[in-house]
């Protein structure tokens, strides 16, 4: 079992879900409460990774952060090396790839908050920022955790985007999914099976957590 690939994968998943928790909150807030009539354009863009083939998304991200793009040139000038085929480039790609898995649960959670409570808070002179953190976020905790967990789990199984943007660099961009593919290509089915079983167990455990939270199973758990 390639523990280095497992470490890279879990580090990538943790950082991706963490960044999306910060970036996804304002996007979800705007999508929920904005009255702009054309906001469906933004909604469609956020949801695009759900239907776009990973290789296509990976190709466009690779072009967007490549050395010939403004973003790629700026990063290369500041850091001293190109962004593609690095862990940082892989992180950028993962954030875009898992964006809807965070934003959509966030948005659904915000929509469940009683609008009257929010308006009452504003009427009492509480700022929108304080209302968000002291009222909306606490009432949306389950949805926020669901989005963070789903984006984490989705990142664990990335393959197409990883291969297009990160390649297969040991200790840098080689993730578990790439490692399983390489083991199968080498006809090492035993090694592939062990790693795949680990990924299956973790993914299933994550889904158990999400469904348990949504159903609030501990609310009726027998007390001892």
Secondary structure, 3 states (H helix, E strand, C coil): CCHHHHHHHHHHHHHHHHHHHHHHHHHHHHHHHCCCCCHHHHHHHHHHHHCCCHHHHHHHHHHHHCCCCHHHHHHHHHHCCCCCCCHHHHHHHHHHHHHHHHHHHHHHHHHCCCHHHHHHHHHCCCCHHHHHHHHHHHHCHHHHHHHHHHHHHHHHCCCHHHHHHHCCCCCCCCCHHHHHHHHHHCCCHHHHHHHHHHHHHHHHHHHHHHHHHHHCHHHHCCCC
